Amino acid sequence: MRTWEHGGAGTAGGRADASATRRLRAARIARLLAPHGMAIGGFVSTELRVALAGGVVGRPCVALASGDPPEDGWLTGAPELVVVLGPVASAQAAALRWLEAGSAVVWWAGEGHARQYTSAGAAVRRCGELLTVPGLAQVAVRVESFLA
């Protein structure tokens, strides 16, 4: 079984600092998305593991999925929304993997802007614009709230 998750790189101390920062950002974004998860009859998680094809395990920074949360923390199939955090180059690769796995959209937070990846391509979203999830009109988040 292979595991992939989105993470940063650097020195050992740099990795620990980046990991802690990423976890704090993920927790803040999860709190922002929680009402949207409830609105679609679903949930938001920063601890989810996703069983994907070929024995691969995905671990999104933040996931929004419809339905009840799995009691064991394992979701079969990709969540509707995945948030990836970290450098844009690795975020693009992670976004492609999640889209190929079946996620409707992947959001990434940058400096002063966000990227929204769908099967139709990537779009830059700036403050004043909305991040959305195709097919889930209840999920719309202002970029400035997402980046805060």
Residue pairs with C-beta under 8 A, 6 or more apart in sequence:
1 55
1 56
1 57
2 54
2 55
2 56
2 57
3 56
3 57
3 58
3 59
4 56
4 57
4 58
4 59
4 94
4 97
5 58
5 59
5 60
5 61
6 60
6 61
6 84
6 85
6 86
6 90
6 91
6 94
7 15
7 18
7 19
7 22
7 86
7 90
8 14
8 15
8 18
8 19
8 22
8 86
8 87
8 90
9 15
9 87
10 18
18 86
22 61
22 85
22 86
23 46
25 61
25 85
25 109
26 46
26 61
26 62
26 83
26 85
27 46
28 148
29 61
29 62
29 83
29 109
29 146
30 44
30 45
30 46
30 62
32 141
32 145
32 146
33 44
33 62
33 64
33 81
33 83
33 139
33 141
34 44
36 44
36 64
36 138
36 139
36 140
36 141
37 43
37 44
37 64
37 65
39 138
39 139
40 64
40 66
40 80
40 136
40 138
40 139
41 66
41 67
42 64
42 65
42 66
42 67
42 80
43 64
43 65
43 67
43 68
43 69
44 62
44 63
44 64
45 62
45 63
45 65
45 69
45 73
46 61
46 62
46 63
47 73
48 59
48 60
48 63
48 65
48 69
48 70
48 73
48 74
48 75
48 79
49 57
49 58
49 59
49 73
49 74
49 75
50 57
50 58
50 59
50 60
50 63
50 74
50 75
50 76
50 77
50 78
50 79
50 101
51 57
51 74
51 75
51 76
51 77
52 58
52 77
52 78
52 101
53 101
58 78
58 97
58 98
58 101
60 79
60 82
60 83
60 84
60 98
61 82
61 83
61 84
61 85
62 82
62 83
63 75
63 79
63 81
63 82
63 83
64 79
64 80
64 81
64 133
64 139
65 75
65 79
65 80
65 81
66 80
70 76
77 101
77 102
78 98
78 101
78 102
78 103
79 103
80 103
80 104
80 105
80 133
80 135
80 136
81 103
81 104
81 105
81 106
81 107
81 133
81 136
81 139
82 94
82 95
82 98
82 103
82 105
82 106
82 107
83 106
83 107
83 108
83 109
84 90
84 91
84 94
84 95
84 98
84 106
84 107
84 108
85 91
85 108
85 109
88 108
88 110
88 115
91 108
91 115
92 117
92 122
94 106
95 106
95 108
95 115
95 117
95 122
96 117
98 106
99 106
99 117
99 118
99 119
104 118
104 133
104 134
104 135
104 136
105 116
105 117
105 118
105 132
105 133
105 134
106 116
106 117
106 118
107 114
107 115
107 116
107 117
107 131
107 146
108 114
108 115
108 117
109 146
109 147
110 147
112 126
112 127
112 147
113 124
113 125
113 126
113 127
113 143
113 147
114 124
114 125
114 126
114 131
114 143
114 146
114 147
115 122
115 123
115 124
115 125
116 122
116 123
116 125
116 131
116 132
118 134
125 131
125 143
126 143
127 142
127 143
127 144
127 147
128 142
128 143
128 144
129 142
129 143
130 140
130 141
130 142
130 143
131 140
131 141
131 142
131 143
131 146
132 139
132 140
132 141
133 139
